Amino acid sequence: MTKPLSRWFAGSLLTASLTLTAGLGVAHAEDEVPAYRETRLGLYVSASEAYDLLQGDPRAVLIDVRDPVEIKFTGFAEPTDIHVPWVIADGRHFDTEARTWPMVRNPNFTAEVSERLEALGVGEDDPVIVMCRSGATRSAPAADVITELGYDRVYSMNDGFEGGKLAEGDSRGVRAVNGWRNSGLPWSYEIDPAVAWQPAD
């Protein structure tokens, strides 16, 4: 089956210092994680294209890499097969300068995703679609890690679950442009217990 798949080309590499810490308190330079849109494979789909791919290929899988708190308050794509967060909000260390809680890398991401893919019997040539909030900084690096595991059809969803922000009007800044939730695709606030991520002991 051949379907049109959009390509997303960002102008430059964005960098973000997302720190993974041994005790979630001490930052290490080697744990800085780049945040970017372009993947090594260069495979991208919009939310609508991702849905078509999932409907047309029973071997295709959808991986949500958002933090559980995001999902709790914004919703869950019903066809999601795997939920493993790329980064997690560290509720134990409030950043007074940034006025928010820092996001830290999930240290078990690679092992957890690998285990879930193997459990589902996903083959190296099967389509794997990675989704974050807006396709801006998490789905691409997560897709690259999955590619390193040996999967060669890993797509980054370039508009994510929530899509882009409205540019004008009373709701300017609200994420209501494209994305899974705004494209009329099936989603719910109810999270499938069989799919929901739970931190390792």
Secondary structure, DSSP 8 states (H G I E B T S, - for coil): ----------SS---------SSSS---GGG-----S--SS--EE-HHHHHHHHHH-TT-EEEE-S-HHHHHHH-EETT--EE--SEEE-TTS-BTTTTB--EEE-TTHHHHHHHHHHHTT--TTS-EEEE-SSSSSSHHHHHHHHHHTT-S-EEEETTTTT-EE--SSTTTTSEEESHHHHTT--EESS--TTT------
